[in-house]
Amino acid sequence: RMIVNMSVWESAGDLENFVFNTVHRQIYKRRAEWFSTMKSHHFVMWWVPVGHTPDLAEAREKLSHLDTHGPTPSAFGWDELISGDSLWRDARCA
């Protein structure tokens, strides 16, 4: 069974606020109880142009890119988003 959640955020700060400062925080904190550790990536983030709505095919392509090449500016995960040398600091949300 596959669960897909595609959301578009205006900024990394908006995403972090949603994950860590709303009811979603309680779910995130208990994720280990509900999900087993996966060997491949199951979550990917990427920057999209204003007005673009990503679809499932694009998400699968980005996930495959992350699995194949590791984190890059075009496909990355939480570690790159919130670390001191994060990719999002160099990206522009136009």
Secondary structure by P-SEA (a helix, b strand, c coil): cbbbbbbbbccaaaaaaaaccccaaaaaaaccccccccccccbbbbbbcccccccaaaaaaaaaaaaacccccccccccccccccccccccccc
